[in-house]
Amino acid sequence: MVAIFLLSYLSYLLLSAYARDFMSVRITESVNVAMAMGVGQFALTFALAWAYGRFSARAIDPLAEEIRDRARAEETLDGRVAA
């Protein structure tokens, strides 16, 4: 996902700098290619954040909870009070 985002962003950046004629092609009356690609960058950013949130909830959070539970169990075995 990150590679796709970087490729997309670099394409947008390079096209904006070196392919101005292409970026100024009108798609509709008030929207050109540059505007559509710019909005696409926002959409891709939100999609990437959403995908990472789902991945984190399924893969990382359970591991973090397991580590936290082990640490609390070890603290109570040592005679210290877990907070």
Steps between C-alpha positions, in 0.01 A plus 500: 500500500777743586676429172176569311457829687858610435473411132172688475634808677823510301304459177275790598798714595700427185200539271421834664853619441575361154169417327300817545316453172376157609406621848295786354279272287139555603301196615182698556422869474671596827720197577833427336739206536707678767193562718383139464845365589527738797166382640614145429801559726267587788286192432807277487629649827172424678489149351854433619418626852185285509691191383770554762236542771343168406838327483600644836177391668537145369876440522674749730246570775460133606879467529524819705222376729680168548824679593313726741329201665833317540661808652215540749522130593875529559454811712255320730737201529782730611285636780453840345157644450396538139355841416 
